[in-house]
Amino acid sequence: MHVSAAERAIRLVEILPQPQKSSPQKREKIAIKVNGRIRFIAPDDVMAVHAEGNYVLLQADAGSYLLRVSISSIAGKLRPYGFLRIHRSVLVNASFVEELQPLPTGEYTLRIKGGKEYTVTRTYAGSALMGLLDNRRVSAFFDQAAGGRNGKGTRGNRRNVSSF
């Protein structure tokens, strides 16, 4: 019996541990140094982080902040807040992801709120998809892809949910 990638993904979502409901707490903030001052911003307000040479650019709702730190260093600090590495020079906040579209090359186009699009490279595609599943951001995508027109799967269009 053939099991499509969409069906495997749905099973994976079902067996992953459910996130714990926590009591309402104060929003956590991270401290960043900007123009000689220390600003406190909530990680969930940051949409994306881009590497620019020896700096990173944090793109938040309230504006952008240029920090002198490596992308690897900031990736480790932001991982617990739901940030995913999708490219060697880009991190995105999983809560801002709206759409993921596969490309014939094995890469993906990822769109965040506001319409900004990024390329998820093949190197980071597997971990980014798993990170999105952990954050429960794409379970509806897999449900629709598995349903098809007749509810029996989309066997001819398996590319929509591949790369696991």
C-alpha positions in Angstrom: 0.0 0.0 0.0 1.4 3.4 -1.0 1.6 6.0 1.7 1.9 9.6 0.4 4.2 12.2 1.9 1.1 14.1 3.0 -0.3 11.1 4.9 3.2 10.6 6.6 3.3 14.2 7.6 -0.2 14.1 9.1 0.7 11.0 11.1 3.9 12.8 12.3 1.8 15.8 13.4 -0.5 13.5 15.3 2.3 11.7 17.2 4.3 14.8 18.1 3.8 15.8 21.7 1.2 18.5 22.1 2.5 21.9 23.3 1.9 22.6 27.0 -0.7 25.3 27.7 1.0 27.7 30.1 -0.6 30.2 32.3 -0.6 33.8 31.0 2.8 35.3 31.8 4.5 38.6 31.1 5.9 38.8 27.6 9.6 37.9 27.7 11.9 40.5 26.2 15.4 40.5 24.9 17.9 43.3 25.4 19.6 44.8 22.4 22.1 47.6 22.3 21.1 50.4 19.9 22.9 53.7 19.5 24.5 53.4 23.0 21.2 52.6 24.6 19.7 49.3 25.6 16.3 48.5 24.2 14.0 45.7 25.2 12.0 44.1 22.5 9.7 41.1 22.6 11.0 38.2 20.5 7.6 37.5 19.1 7.6 41.0 17.6 10.6 40.2 15.5 9.6 38.8 12.1 13.0 38.0 10.6 16.8 38.3 11.1 19.2 38.8 8.2 23.0 38.5 8.3 24.8 41.5 6.8 28.5 40.9 7.0 29.6 41.0 10.7 26.1 42.3 11.6 22.6 41.1 11.8 19.5 43.1 11.0 16.5 42.3 13.2 13.2 43.2 11.5 10.5 43.9 14.0 7.0 45.5 13.9 8.4 48.7 15.4 11.4 49.0 13.1 14.8 47.4 12.3 17.8 47.1 14.5 21.4 46.5 13.3 23.5 44.5 15.8 27.1 43.5 15.8 26.7 39.8 16.4 26.9 36.6 14.3 23.8 35.0 12.8 24.8 31.7 14.5 25.0 33.3 17.9 21.6 35.0 17.5 20.1 31.8 16.0 20.9 30.0 19.2 19.4 32.7 21.4 16.2 33.0 19.4 15.6 29.3 18.7 13.5 28.9 22.0 11.2 31.6 20.7 10.3 29.8 17.5 12.8 31.1 15.1 13.9 28.9 12.2 17.0 29.0 10.1 15.9 28.9 6.5 19.1 30.1 4.8 22.7 30.5 5.9 21.9 34.2 6.3 18.2 34.3 7.3 16.1 33.4 10.3 12.3 33.7 10.4 9.8 33.7 13.3 7.6 30.7 12.7 4.6 32.6 14.1 4.8 35.0 11.1 4.9 32.3 8.4 1.8 32.3 6.2 2.7 30.2 3.2 5.3 27.7 2.0 5.5 26.8 -1.6 7.7 24.1 -3.0 10.0 24.9 -6.0 11.1 22.3 -8.6 14.7 22.7 -7.4 13.9 21.2 -3.9 13.9 24.6 -2.3 10.8 26.4 -1.0 9.4 29.9 -1.2 8.3 31.0 2.3 6.0 34.0 2.7 5.6 35.8 6.1 2.9 38.3 7.1 3.2 41.5 5.2 4.0 39.6 2.0 7.8 39.4 2.3 9.1 36.2 0.6 12.3 34.2 1.3 13.9 31.2 -0.2 14.3 28.2 2.0 17.4 26.5 0.7 17.6 22.7 0.5 20.2 22.6 3.2 17.7 24.1 5.7 14.4 22.8 4.2 14.1 19.7 6.4 14.8 21.4 9.7 12.7 24.4 8.8 9.7 22.1 7.9 10.1 20.2 11.1 10.3 23.4 13.1 7.1 24.6 11.5 5.4 21.3 12.4 6.7 21.6 16.0 5.1 25.1 16.1 1.8 23.6 14.6 2.0 26.2 11.8 1.5 23.9 8.8 -0.8 21.2 9.9 -3.7 22.7 8.0 -1.5 22.8 4.9 -0.9 19.0 5.1 -4.6 18.4 5.8 -5.6 20.1 2.6 -2.8 18.5 0.6 -3.9 15.1 1.8 -7.6 15.6 1.1 -7.5 16.2 -2.7 -10.7 16.4 -4.7 -12.1 13.1 -3.7 -10.7 12.9 -0.2 -8.4 10.0 -1.1 -5.1 12.0 -1.4 -3.3 13.8 -4.1 -1.2 11.1 -5.5 -0.3 12.9 -8.7 0.9 16.0 -6.9 3.1 14.7 -4.2 5.6 17.5 -4.6 3.5 19.7 -2.4 4.6 18.0 0.8 7.9 16.3 0.0 11.4 16.7 1.5 11.0 14.7 4.7 
